[in-house]
Amino acid sequence: MRYFEKAQIMDADGIRRALTRIAHEIIERNKGTNDVVLIGIHTRGVPLAKRLAQRIYDIEGHSVPVGTLDITLYRDDLTKIGEEPIVSNTEIDFSIDGKKVILVDDVLYTGRTVRAALDAIVDKGRPQLIQLAILVDRGHRELPIRPDYVGKNISTSRKEVVEVRLSEIDSQERVVIVQEYD
């Protein structure tokens, strides 16, 4: 499939400002950072979680643990993505029991990735609560999942794709809407 770039919705400064705002909201809603842990969903949720942890440290002077979560084997469409799906590492080197877990991902669409992440988290322990931080919410939910923290809400059609491009992975820093050529 070939796609063309339809619009840029966030540049590097926009991403930075959104993450700074989300960090402040996390601190405020949780009355500080006690028992807060961040878990990034592979792939782009991981660098976003690390950036949020840095911003929280810059604001509060307190480090929050950051883990990474691979939800590949929890997906409900596993048979559709290939005979041998690529599995990344889940790295949660701390207990999540009794913690305030904040799942971090780049784009919220149908909600199926988050549902898989919830299943994976529950397999790792029993957190006090789970919250969801998303850089871009594009709508079109298929499951009753709602983010607690959102960098930007945008309206899209189902034919469009929202691509978050981060310097750690993509050597560029922006969020774009792309669409398949007809």
GROMACS elastic network, one bead per residue, 0.5 to 0.9 nm:
[ bonds ]
;  ai    aj funct       b0    kb
    1   180     6  0.68098   500
    1   181     6  0.79200   500
    2   179     6  0.83463   500
    2   180     6  0.57163   500
    2   181     6  0.60333   500
    3     6     6  0.89475   500
    3   178     6  0.60250   500
    3   179     6  0.51952   500
    3   181     6  0.56519   500
    4   177     6  0.87048   500
    4   178     6  0.54681   500
    4   179     6  0.55791   500
    4   180     6  0.63790   500
    4   181     6  0.66636   500
    5     8     6  0.77925   500
    5   176     6  0.68958   500
    5   177     6  0.61273   500
    5   179     6  0.66034   500
    6   160     6  0.86710   500
    6   176     6  0.73993   500
    6   177     6  0.54900   500
    6   178     6  0.51186   500
    6   179     6  0.64994   500
    7   175     6  0.87471   500
    7   176     6  0.56346   500
    7   177     6  0.52249   500
    7   178     6  0.70891   500
    8    11     6  0.73401   500
    8   174     6  0.72864   500
    8   175     6  0.59422   500
    8   177     6  0.62781   500
    8   178     6  0.88978   500
    9    14     6  0.86367   500
    9   152     6  0.89734   500
    9   154     6  0.85238   500
    9   174     6  0.77287   500
    9   175     6  0.56235   500
    9   176     6  0.55653   500
    9   177     6  0.72228   500
   10    13     6  0.77057   500
   10    14     6  0.51901   500
   10    15     6  0.62636   500
   10   152     6  0.87479   500
   10   164     6  0.89376   500
   10   173     6  0.86609   500
   10   174     6  0.54459   500
   10   176     6  0.70579   500
   11    14     6  0.51412   500
   11    15     6  0.62915   500
   11    16     6  0.86698   500
   11   173     6  0.64302   500
   11   175     6  0.65293   500
   11   176     6  0.88181   500
   12    15     6  0.52023   500
   12    16     6  0.61950   500
   12    17     6  0.86728   500
   12   166     6  0.87388   500
   12   172     6  0.84511   500
   12   173     6  0.50788   500
   12   174     6  0.55504   500
   12   175     6  0.85536   500
   13    16     6  0.50135   500
   13    17     6  0.60896   500
   13    18     6  0.85204   500
   13   173     6  0.88744   500
   13   174     6  0.88055   500
   14    17     6  0.51715   500
   14    18     6  0.60915   500
   14    19     6  0.86155   500
   14   151     6  0.89084   500
   14   174     6  0.82341   500
   15    18     6  0.51419   500
   15    19     6  0.62053   500
   15    20     6  0.86077   500
   15   135     6  0.77951   500
   15   151     6  0.76935   500
   15   173     6  0.79872   500
   15   174     6  0.72248   500
   15   175     6  0.81344   500
   16    19     6  0.52859   500
   16    20     6  0.61964   500
   16    21     6  0.86940   500
   16    51     6  0.89183   500
   17    20     6  0.50791   500
   17    21     6  0.61832   500
   17    22     6  0.86089   500
   17   151     6  0.84411   500
   18    21     6  0.51712   500
   18    22     6  0.61649   500
   18    23     6  0.86232   500
   18   135     6  0.72971   500
   18   150     6  0.79835   500
   18   152     6  0.73691   500
   19    23     6  0.60731   500
   19    24     6  0.86664   500
   19    48     6  0.79663   500
   19    51     6  0.75574   500
   19    52     6  0.62095   500
   19    55     6  0.77498   500
   19   135     6  0.75459   500
   19   151     6  0.66840   500
   20    23     6  0.51098   500
   20    24     6  0.64052   500
   20    25     6  0.87320   500
   20    52     6  0.73278   500
   20    55     6  0.62448   500
   20    56     6  0.82438   500
   21    24     6  0.51825   500
   21    25     6  0.62381   500
   21    26     6  0.86891   500
   21   151     6  0.76960   500
   22    26     6  0.60953   500
   22    27     6  0.86474   500
   22    52     6  0.77490   500
   22   133     6  0.75357   500
   22   134     6  0.89093   500
   22   135     6  0.88098   500
   22   149     6  0.60672   500
   22   150     6  0.70455   500
   22   151     6  0.67511   500
   23    26     6  0.51386   500
   23    27     6  0.63352   500
   23    28     6  0.86574   500
   23    52     6  0.58749   500
   23    53     6  0.78801   500
   23    55     6  0.62387   500
   23    56     6  0.56154   500
   23    59     6  0.83535   500
   24    27     6  0.52125   500
   24    28     6  0.61363   500
   24    29     6  0.85912   500
   24    55     6  0.84922   500
   24    56     6  0.73632   500
   24    59     6  0.78281   500
   25    28     6  0.50486   500
   25    29     6  0.59119   500
   25    30     6  0.83378   500
   25   149     6  0.73528   500
   26    29     6  0.53489   500
   26    30     6  0.60185   500
   26    31     6  0.82689   500
   26    32     6  0.79630   500
   26    33     6  0.81697   500
   26    36     6  0.88996   500
   26    56     6  0.84661   500
   26   102     6  0.86433   500
   26   133     6  0.87801   500
   26   148     6  0.89364   500
   26   149     6  0.77133   500
   27    30     6  0.53918   500
   27    31     6  0.57951   500
   27    33     6  0.59957   500
   27    36     6  0.89477   500
   27    56     6  0.74493   500
   27    59     6  0.89414   500
   27    60     6  0.82901   500
   28    31     6  0.50707   500
   28    32     6  0.63253   500
   28    33     6  0.89532   500
   29    32     6  0.78311   500
   30    33     6  0.66748   500
   30    34     6  0.80131   500
   30    36     6  0.77748   500
   30   100     6  0.81592   500
   31    34     6  0.80455   500
   32    35     6  0.89730   500
   32    36     6  0.83255   500
   32    60     6  0.78599   500
   33    36     6  0.52178   500
   33    37     6  0.83254   500
   33    56     6  0.82064   500
   33    60     6  0.79377   500
   33    62     6  0.73708   500
   33    63     6  0.83127   500
   33    64     6  0.70481   500
   34    37     6  0.88314   500
   34    64     6  0.84237   500
   34    99     6  0.85823   500
   34   100     6  0.84547   500
   35    64     6  0.82373   500
   35    96     6  0.88641   500
   35    98     6  0.76183   500
   35   100     6  0.57074   500
   35   101     6  0.83014   500
   36    64     6  0.63708   500
   36    65     6  0.76683   500
   36    99     6  0.60352   500
   36   101     6  0.60842   500
   36   102     6  0.73063   500
   37    53     6  0.88119   500
   37    64     6  0.56555   500
   37    65     6  0.51113   500
   37    66     6  0.60845   500
   37    67     6  0.78237   500
   37    96     6  0.77395   500
   37    99     6  0.68377   500
   37   100     6  0.61464   500
   37   101     6  0.50912   500
   37   102     6  0.61694   500
   37   103     6  0.86891   500
   38    49     6  0.60659   500
   38    50     6  0.81100   500
   38    52     6  0.82366   500
   38    53     6  0.73020   500
   38    64     6  0.70986   500
   38    65     6  0.62615   500
   38    67     6  0.62848   500
   38    68     6  0.84767   500
   38   100     6  0.84869   500
   38   101     6  0.59630   500
   38   103     6  0.61184   500
   38   104     6  0.69857   500
   39    45     6  0.80255   500
   39    46     6  0.73070   500
   39    49     6  0.64353   500
   39    50     6  0.88696   500
   39    65     6  0.83481   500
   39    66     6  0.55777   500
   39    68     6  0.53012   500
   39    69     6  0.65159   500
   39    92     6  0.78501   500
   39   101     6  0.70028   500
   39   102     6  0.61048   500
   39   104     6  0.60073   500
   39   105     6  0.88837   500
   40    43     6  0.79372   500
   40    44     6  0.76884   500
   40    47     6  0.73402   500
   40    48     6  0.70111   500
   40    49     6  0.51218   500
   40    50     6  0.78748   500
   40    66     6  0.74620   500
   40    67     6  0.62806   500
   40    69     6  0.60029   500
   40    70     6  0.87718   500
   40   102     6  0.83690   500
   40   103     6  0.58964   500
   40   105     6  0.61633   500
   41    44     6  0.70164   500
   41    46     6  0.57757   500
   41    49     6  0.85252   500
   41    67     6  0.88250   500
   41    68     6  0.60370   500
   41    70     6  0.61735   500
   41    71     6  0.73061   500
   41   103     6  0.69846   500
   41   104     6  0.60755   500
   41   105     6  0.55383   500
   41   106     6  0.84823   500
   41   113     6  0.86982   500
   41   114     6  0.86768   500
   41   117     6  0.73769   500
   42    45     6  0.56289   500
   42    46     6  0.57638   500
   42    47     6  0.89416   500
   42    68     6  0.67274   500
   42    69     6  0.59294   500
   42    70     6  0.53998   500
   42    71     6  0.74947   500
   42    72     6  0.89327   500
   42    88     6  0.74403   500
   42    89     6  0.87079   500
   42    90     6  0.85789   500
   42   105     6  0.78598   500
   43    46     6  0.59805   500
   43    47     6  0.80122   500
   43    68     6  0.89252   500
   43    69     6  0.88087   500
   43    70     6  0.80866   500
   43    88     6  0.86390   500
   43   105     6  0.82649   500
   43   106     6  0.86682   500
   43   169     6  0.86308   500
   44    47     6  0.58813   500
   44    48     6  0.65037   500
   44    49     6  0.87637   500
   44   104     6  0.88489   500
   44   105     6  0.65298   500
   44   106     6  0.58950   500
   44   164     6  0.77064   500
   44   165     6  0.82401   500
   44   166     6  0.74102   500
   44   168     6  0.88489   500
   44   169     6  0.77457   500
   45    48     6  0.50439   500
   45    49     6  0.59786   500
   45    50     6  0.86434   500
   45    68     6  0.82513   500
   45    69     6  0.88731   500
   45   103     6  0.82689   500
   45   104     6  0.51768   500
   45   106     6  0.54060   500
   45   107     6  0.87580   500
   45   134     6  0.84129   500
   45   135     6  0.88562   500
   46    49     6  0.51659   500
   46    50     6  0.63688   500
   46    51     6  0.87181   500
   46    66     6  0.85777   500
   46    67     6  0.78735   500
   46    68     6  0.59887   500
   46    69     6  0.80600   500
   46   104     6  0.73457   500
   46   105     6  0.74921   500
   47    51     6  0.61224   500
   47    52     6  0.85692   500
   47   166     6  0.79856   500
   47   168     6  0.70099   500
   47   169     6  0.85726   500
   48    51     6  0.50649   500
   48    52     6  0.61487   500
   48    53     6  0.86007   500
   48   104     6  0.68841   500
   48   105     6  0.71836   500
   48   106     6  0.73925   500
   48   135     6  0.82420   500
   48   166     6  0.86652   500
   49    52     6  0.50546   500
   49    53     6  0.61612   500
   49    54     6  0.86758   500
   49    66     6  0.68041   500
   49    67     6  0.82246   500
   49    68     6  0.85562   500
   49   102     6  0.88959   500
   49   103     6  0.81752   500
   49   104     6  0.57603   500
   49   105     6  0.78856   500
   49   133     6  0.89451   500
   50    53     6  0.50642   500
   50    54     6  0.63169   500
   50    55     6  0.87637   500
   50    66     6  0.65830   500
   50    67     6  0.87724   500
   51    54     6  0.50811   500
   51    55     6  0.62863   500
   51    56     6  0.86446   500
   52    55     6  0.50540   500
   52    56     6  0.60949   500
   52    57     6  0.85164   500
   53    56     6  0.50867   500
   53    57     6  0.61549   500
   53    58     6  0.86032   500
   53    63     6  0.68521   500
   53    64     6  0.60261   500
   53    65     6  0.76497   500
   53    66     6  0.71240   500
   54    57     6  0.50255   500
   54    58     6  0.61368   500
   54    59     6  0.86692   500
   54    63     6  0.76879   500
   54    64     6  0.86133   500
   55    59     6  0.61858   500
   55    60     6  0.84964   500
   56    59     6  0.51260   500
   56    60     6  0.58165   500
   56    61     6  0.73939   500
   56    62     6  0.71951   500
   56    63     6  0.72753   500
   56    64     6  0.76704   500
   57    60     6  0.52257   500
   57    63     6  0.52392   500
   57    64     6  0.74754   500
   58    61     6  0.56614   500
   58    62     6  0.79597   500
   58    63     6  0.89612   500
   59    62     6  0.81708   500
   60    63     6  0.82108   500
   65    92     6  0.88628   500
   65    93     6  0.86266   500
   65    94     6  0.76589   500
   66    91     6  0.88682   500
   66    92     6  0.75248   500
   66    93     6  0.86055   500
   66    94     6  0.88982   500
   67    90     6  0.76293   500
   67    91     6  0.54718   500
   67    93     6  0.69625   500
   67    94     6  0.81390   500
   68    89     6  0.74858   500
   68    90     6  0.52857   500
   68    92     6  0.61910   500
   69    88     6  0.82328   500
   69    89     6  0.71213   500
   69    91     6  0.65172   500
   69    92     6  0.75524   500
   69   103     6  0.89522   500
   69   117     6  0.74323   500
   69   120     6  0.78518   500
   69   121     6  0.82442   500
   70    73     6  0.78587   500
   70    74     6  0.86109   500
   70    87     6  0.69387   500
   70    88     6  0.56775   500
   70    89     6  0.60845   500
   70    90     6  0.51804   500
   70    91     6  0.85737   500
   70   117     6  0.78973   500
   70   120     6  0.82238   500
   71    74     6  0.51997   500
   71    75     6  0.64148   500
   71    87     6  0.83362   500
   71    88     6  0.86200   500
   71    90     6  0.83789   500
   71   113     6  0.74004   500
   71   114     6  0.88333   500
   71   116     6  0.59340   500
   71   117     6  0.56602   500
   71   119     6  0.86070   500
   71   120     6  0.65732   500
   72    75     6  0.55496   500
   72    78     6  0.71887   500
   72    85     6  0.73539   500
   72    86     6  0.75777   500
   72    87     6  0.60982   500
   72    88     6  0.79375   500
   72   116     6  0.81979   500
   73    76     6  0.85168   500
   73    78     6  0.68990   500
   73    85     6  0.83890   500
   73    87     6  0.76385   500
   73   116     6  0.84887   500
   73   120     6  0.88600   500
   74    77     6  0.88279   500
   74    78     6  0.77839   500
   74   113     6  0.87244   500
   74   115     6  0.86684   500
   74   116     6  0.50726   500
   74   117     6  0.74176   500
   74   119     6  0.70132   500
   74   120     6  0.67395   500
   75    78     6  0.54240   500
   75   112     6  0.75018   500
   75   113     6  0.69891   500
   75   115     6  0.83926   500
   75   116     6  0.55372   500
   75   117     6  0.86415   500
   76    79     6  0.80996   500
   76   112     6  0.76760   500
   76   113     6  0.89316   500
   76   116     6  0.76378   500
   77    80     6  0.53374   500
   77    81     6  0.67726   500
   78    81     6  0.55323   500
   78    82     6  0.72879   500
   78    83     6  0.85873   500
   78    85     6  0.75552   500
   79    82     6  0.61708   500
   79    83     6  0.68710   500
   79    85     6  0.87759   500
   80    83     6  0.81586   500
   81    84     6  0.82648   500
   81    85     6  0.65670   500
   82    85     6  0.55862   500
   82    86     6  0.88542   500
   84    87     6  0.88273   500
   91    94     6  0.89881   500
   92    95     6  0.76423   500
   92    96     6  0.84008   500
   92   124     6  0.86337   500
   95    98     6  0.83661   500
   95    99     6  0.79007   500
   95   124     6  0.82173   500
   95   125     6  0.73110   500
   95   127     6  0.88444   500
   96    99     6  0.51564   500
   96   100     6  0.77839   500
   96   101     6  0.70799   500
   96   121     6  0.84516   500
   96   124     6  0.72911   500
   96   125     6  0.57628   500
   96   126     6  0.65002   500
   96   127     6  0.53538   500
   96   128     6  0.83315   500
   97   100     6  0.87907   500
   97   124     6  0.84796   500
   97   125     6  0.53380   500
   97   128     6  0.69249   500
   98   101     6  0.89505   500
   98   125     6  0.85820   500
   98   126     6  0.63325   500
   98   129     6  0.77389   500
   99   126     6  0.80445   500
   99   128     6  0.51067   500
   99   129     6  0.68677   500
   99   130     6  0.84739   500
  100   127     6  0.62030   500
  100   128     6  0.55559   500
  100   129     6  0.50569   500
  100   130     6  0.59904   500
  100   131     6  0.75182   500
  101   121     6  0.88981   500
  101   127     6  0.65164   500
  101   128     6  0.77129   500
  101   129     6  0.61995   500
  101   131     6  0.62090   500
  101   132     6  0.84496   500
  102   129     6  0.84202   500
  102   130     6  0.57350   500
  102   132     6  0.55294   500
  102   133     6  0.66500   500
  103   114     6  0.83343   500
  103   117     6  0.80114   500
  103   118     6  0.87009   500
  103   130     6  0.71304   500
  103   131     6  0.61473   500
  103   133     6  0.60461   500
  103   134     6  0.83783   500
  104   131     6  0.87226   500
  104   132     6  0.61236   500
  104   134     6  0.59440   500
  104   135     6  0.82280   500
  105   108     6  0.74491   500
  105   114     6  0.85107   500
  105   132     6  0.80189   500
  105   133     6  0.65628   500
  105   134     6  0.51864   500
  105   135     6  0.67961   500
  105   136     6  0.86650   500
  106   133     6  0.84622   500
  106   134     6  0.55067   500
  106   136     6  0.61570   500
  106   137     6  0.85354   500
  106   163     6  0.87475   500
  106   164     6  0.66015   500
  107   134     6  0.60824   500
  107   135     6  0.60879   500
  107   137     6  0.57877   500
  107   138     6  0.71121   500
  107   162     6  0.73513   500
  107   163     6  0.81241   500
  107   164     6  0.75820   500
  108   111     6  0.62542   500
  108   112     6  0.89249   500
  108   113     6  0.81456   500
  108   114     6  0.80095   500
  108   134     6  0.64984   500
  108   135     6  0.81294   500
  108   136     6  0.63555   500
  108   138     6  0.61934   500
  108   139     6  0.71374   500
  108   140     6  0.89195   500
  108   141     6  0.82696   500
  108   146     6  0.88450   500
  108   147     6  0.80910   500
  109   112     6  0.79985   500
  109   113     6  0.85649   500
  109   136     6  0.88451   500
  109   137     6  0.65854   500
  109   138     6  0.56293   500
  109   139     6  0.55105   500
  109   140     6  0.58437   500
  109   141     6  0.58752   500
  109   142     6  0.82710   500
  110   113     6  0.77823   500
  110   114     6  0.88035   500
  110   138     6  0.89081   500
  110   139     6  0.72745   500
  110   140     6  0.56652   500
  110   143     6  0.65353   500
  110   145     6  0.85334   500
  111   114     6  0.53230   500
  111   115     6  0.62421   500
  111   116     6  0.87895   500
  111   140     6  0.86462   500
  111   141     6  0.57930   500
  111   142     6  0.62918   500
  111   143     6  0.55465   500
  111   144     6  0.75107   500
  111   145     6  0.58736   500
  111   146     6  0.82261   500
  112   116     6  0.62427   500
  112   117     6  0.85803   500
  112   141     6  0.85978   500
  112   142     6  0.75209   500
  112   143     6  0.69523   500
  112   145     6  0.88007   500
  113   116     6  0.51446   500
  113   117     6  0.61837   500
  113   118     6  0.86971   500
  114   118     6  0.61129   500
  114   119     6  0.86380   500
  114   132     6  0.83903   500
  114   145     6  0.77250   500
  115   118     6  0.51226   500
  115   119     6  0.64308   500
  115   120     6  0.87673   500
  115   143     6  0.81095   500
  115   145     6  0.79258   500
  116   119     6  0.51495   500
  116   120     6  0.62933   500
  116   121     6  0.87104   500
  117   121     6  0.60807   500
  117   122     6  0.85899   500
  118   121     6  0.51034   500
  118   122     6  0.61764   500
  118   123     6  0.86418   500
  118   130     6  0.82842   500
  119   122     6  0.52982   500
  119   123     6  0.64037   500
  120   123     6  0.51726   500
  120   124     6  0.66781   500
  121   124     6  0.51263   500
  121   125     6  0.66498   500
  121   126     6  0.80620   500
  121   127     6  0.83862   500
  121   130     6  0.89969   500
  122   125     6  0.53857   500
  122   126     6  0.60945   500
  122   127     6  0.78329   500
  123   126     6  0.82278   500
  126   129     6  0.84000   500
  127   130     6  0.68237   500
  131   147     6  0.73045   500
  131   148     6  0.59581   500
  131   149     6  0.81367   500
  132   146     6  0.77776   500
  132   148     6  0.52021   500
  132   149     6  0.63265   500
  132   150     6  0.85696   500
  133   147     6  0.60716   500
  133   148     6  0.59900   500
  133   150     6  0.60265   500
  133   151     6  0.81485   500
  134   137     6  0.66165   500
  134   147     6  0.66167   500
  134   148     6  0.81046   500
  134   149     6  0.61048   500
  134   151     6  0.63538   500
  134   152     6  0.82844   500
  135   149     6  0.81441   500
  135   150     6  0.56431   500
  135   152     6  0.62499   500
  135   153     6  0.86177   500
  135   164     6  0.86208   500
  136   150     6  0.63912   500
  136   151     6  0.57520   500
  136   153     6  0.58417   500
  136   154     6  0.72026   500
  136   162     6  0.83366   500
  136   164     6  0.84645   500
  136   175     6  0.86361   500
  137   147     6  0.80989   500
  137   150     6  0.66906   500
  137   151     6  0.78447   500
  137   152     6  0.63171   500
  137   154     6  0.62979   500
  137   155     6  0.84664   500
  138   141     6  0.87444   500
  138   152     6  0.85247   500
  138   153     6  0.60358   500
  138   154     6  0.50454   500
  138   155     6  0.56750   500
  138   156     6  0.60705   500
  138   157     6  0.88596   500
  138   162     6  0.77783   500
  139   153     6  0.79411   500
  139   154     6  0.74725   500
  139   155     6  0.67096   500
  139   156     6  0.73465   500
  140   156     6  0.83782   500
  140   157     6  0.84391   500
  140   158     6  0.75987   500
  141   144     6  0.70617   500
  141   145     6  0.73567   500
  141   146     6  0.87728   500
  142   145     6  0.84143   500
  143   146     6  0.89965   500
  147   150     6  0.65616   500
  150   153     6  0.69701   500
  156   159     6  0.80693   500
  156   160     6  0.63250   500
  156   161     6  0.81037   500
  156   162     6  0.84052   500
  156   177     6  0.83984   500
  157   160     6  0.54664   500
  157   161     6  0.84143   500
  158   161     6  0.75976   500
  159   178     6  0.88776   500
  159   179     6  0.63409   500
  159   180     6  0.72371   500
  160   177     6  0.64431   500
  160   178     6  0.57484   500
  160   180     6  0.73253   500
  161   176     6  0.82593   500
  161   177     6  0.56051   500
  161   178     6  0.52010   500
  161   179     6  0.60980   500
  161   180     6  0.84691   500
  162   175     6  0.70654   500
  162   176     6  0.58270   500
  162   178     6  0.63871   500
  162   179     6  0.88575   500
  163   174     6  0.83327   500
  163   175     6  0.56587   500
  163   176     6  0.53358   500
  163   177     6  0.62390   500
  163   178     6  0.72469   500
  164   170     6  0.89991   500
  164   173     6  0.79047   500
  164   174     6  0.62050   500
  164   176     6  0.66172   500
  164   177     6  0.89112   500
  165   168     6  0.87511   500
  165   169     6  0.73546   500
  165   170     6  0.55526   500
  165   171     6  0.77209   500
  165   172     6  0.59292   500
  165   173     6  0.53386   500
  165   174     6  0.52747   500
  165   175     6  0.59326   500
  165   176     6  0.79999   500
  166   169     6  0.56286   500
  166   170     6  0.53707   500
  166   171     6  0.65500   500
  166   172     6  0.55829   500
  166   174     6  0.67073   500
  166   175     6  0.84886   500
  167   170     6  0.52367   500
  167   173     6  0.53190   500
  167   174     6  0.87501   500
  168   171     6  0.63194   500
  168   172     6  0.81393   500
  168   173     6  0.88353   500
  169   172     6  0.81020   500
  170   173     6  0.76675   500
  179   182     6  0.88641   500
